[in-house]
């Protein structure tokens, strides 16, 4: 009797574990593009940038995003990374925009990267962007994204 009860409990645990990973397989990766990088603040020790993004949701249901993690490289160099709370809802098969304010310490940021950002003659630089969206749907794991392209700097 105890053996059959243990078997039933193990079966239930395995079934629940299978259900918990099911949403990961059902959610298609959103398409994310870096839309804009703007210098919005200059200080003696730091600069503040506004990173603007476009998101396309290929899924037939909305994606309520409760946090965004990101890593951004400009011209092959690490520019910014972090995680921020969000209240974005990307409509089913639709698009949304969001922006993140990033403050960089001038002492730890590569001087050549700052020259790329400040150089008015160089309008386009390559970027690589990756991260995850925390989805506000029960039992749904974070959804990864990765993209690359070129961006004009202001």
C-alpha positions as CSV (number, residue, x, y, z in Angstrom):
1,X,0.0,0.0,0.0
2,X,2.8,2.5,0.9
3,X,4.6,1.6,-2.3
4,X,1.6,2.5,-4.5
5,X,1.0,5.7,-2.6
6,X,4.7,6.7,-3.2
7,X,4.4,5.8,-6.8
8,X,1.2,8.0,-7.1
9,X,2.9,10.9,-5.4
10,X,6.0,10.6,-7.6
11,X,3.7,10.5,-10.7
12,X,1.9,13.6,-9.6
13,X,5.2,15.5,-8.9
14,X,6.5,14.5,-12.4
15,X,3.2,15.6,-14.0
16,X,3.3,19.0,-12.2
17,X,7.0,19.5,-13.2
18,X,6.0,18.8,-16.8
19,X,3.2,21.4,-16.7
20,X,5.5,24.0,-15.1
21,X,7.8,23.8,-18.1
22,X,5.0,23.8,-20.7
23,X,4.6,27.6,-21.1
24,X,8.3,27.9,-22.0
25,X,7.7,25.8,-25.0
26,X,4.5,27.6,-25.9
27,X,5.9,31.2,-25.9
28,X,7.7,32.4,-29.0
29,X,10.7,34.7,-28.4
30,X,9.7,38.4,-28.8
31,X,11.7,40.4,-31.3
32,X,13.4,43.4,-29.7
33,X,15.2,46.2,-31.5
34,X,17.3,49.0,-30.0
35,X,15.5,52.1,-31.3
36,X,17.5,55.0,-29.9
37,X,20.4,55.9,-27.6
38,X,20.4,59.5,-26.3
39,X,22.6,61.3,-23.8
40,X,20.1,63.0,-21.4
41,X,22.4,64.0,-18.6
42,X,26.1,65.0,-18.3
43,X,27.8,65.2,-14.9
44,X,31.3,65.5,-13.7
45,X,31.6,61.8,-12.9
46,X,28.8,60.2,-14.9
47,X,26.5,60.4,-17.9
48,X,22.9,59.4,-18.1
49,X,21.6,57.7,-21.3
50,X,18.1,56.9,-22.4
51,X,17.9,53.5,-24.2
52,X,14.6,53.1,-26.3
53,X,13.4,49.7,-27.5
54,X,10.7,48.3,-29.8
55,X,9.2,44.9,-29.0
56,X,7.2,42.7,-31.3
57,X,5.2,39.9,-29.8
58,X,4.7,37.1,-32.3
59,X,2.4,35.2,-29.9
60,X,-1.4,35.0,-30.3
61,X,-1.8,36.3,-26.7
62,X,-0.6,39.4,-24.9
63,X,2.7,39.4,-22.9
64,X,2.5,41.2,-19.6
65,X,6.1,42.1,-18.8
66,X,6.9,42.7,-15.1
67,X,10.7,43.1,-15.4
68,X,13.4,43.4,-18.1
69,X,17.0,42.3,-17.9
70,X,19.3,43.5,-20.6
71,X,22.9,43.5,-21.7
72,X,24.0,46.0,-24.4
73,X,27.2,46.2,-26.4
74,X,27.9,49.1,-28.7
75,X,30.6,48.8,-31.3
76,X,31.7,45.5,-29.7
77,X,32.2,47.0,-26.3
78,X,30.1,46.4,-23.2
79,X,27.9,49.5,-22.7
80,X,25.2,48.8,-20.2
81,X,23.6,45.9,-18.4
82,X,21.0,45.6,-15.7
83,X,17.5,44.6,-14.6
84,X,14.5,46.9,-14.2
85,X,10.9,46.6,-13.1
86,X,8.4,47.1,-15.9
87,X,4.7,47.3,-16.5
88,X,4.7,46.8,-20.3
89,X,2.0,44.8,-21.9
90,X,2.8,43.8,-25.4
91,X,-0.4,43.1,-27.3
92,X,-1.1,39.7,-29.0
93,X,0.7,39.7,-32.4
94,X,1.5,43.4,-31.7
95,X,4.1,46.0,-30.9
96,X,5.1,48.1,-27.9
97,X,7.9,50.5,-26.9
98,X,9.8,51.0,-23.7
99,X,12.7,53.0,-22.5
100,X,15.4,52.5,-19.8
101,X,17.4,55.2,-18.2
102,X,21.0,54.1,-17.6
103,X,23.7,56.0,-15.6
104,X,27.3,55.2,-16.4
105,X,30.3,56.0,-14.3
106,X,32.9,57.7,-16.5
107,X,35.8,56.2,-14.6
108,X,34.7,52.6,-15.3
109,X,33.4,53.2,-18.9
110,X,35.9,52.7,-21.6
111,X,37.1,56.0,-23.0
112,X,37.0,54.8,-26.6
113,X,33.3,53.9,-26.1
114,X,32.5,57.4,-24.8
115,X,34.3,58.8,-27.9
116,X,32.0,56.7,-30.1
117,X,28.9,58.1,-28.3
118,X,30.2,61.7,-28.3
119,X,31.5,61.7,-31.9
120,X,29.0,63.6,-34.0
121,X,30.5,62.5,-37.3
122,X,29.8,58.8,-36.6
123,X,26.1,58.3,-36.7
124,X,25.7,54.5,-37.0
125,X,27.3,51.9,-34.7
126,X,26.7,48.2,-34.4
127,X,24.9,46.8,-31.3
128,X,24.3,43.4,-29.7
129,X,21.4,43.2,-27.3
130,X,20.3,40.3,-25.1
131,X,18.3,39.7,-22.0
132,X,15.1,38.3,-20.6
133,X,11.5,39.5,-20.1
134,X,9.8,38.4,-16.8
135,X,6.3,37.4,-17.9
136,X,3.5,38.0,-15.4
137,X,1.7,34.8,-16.2
138,X,1.6,32.1,-13.5
139,X,4.2,29.3,-13.9
140,X,5.7,31.0,-16.9
141,X,9.5,31.3,-17.0
142,X,11.4,34.4,-18.2
143,X,11.5,34.7,-22.0
144,X,14.9,35.3,-23.5
145,X,15.6,37.7,-26.4
146,X,18.7,38.4,-28.5
147,X,19.3,40.7,-31.4
148,X,21.9,42.8,-33.2
149,X,21.9,45.6,-35.7
150,X,23.0,49.2,-36.2
151,X,21.8,52.3,-34.3
152,X,22.2,56.0,-34.8
153,X,23.4,57.9,-31.8
154,X,22.3,61.3,-30.7
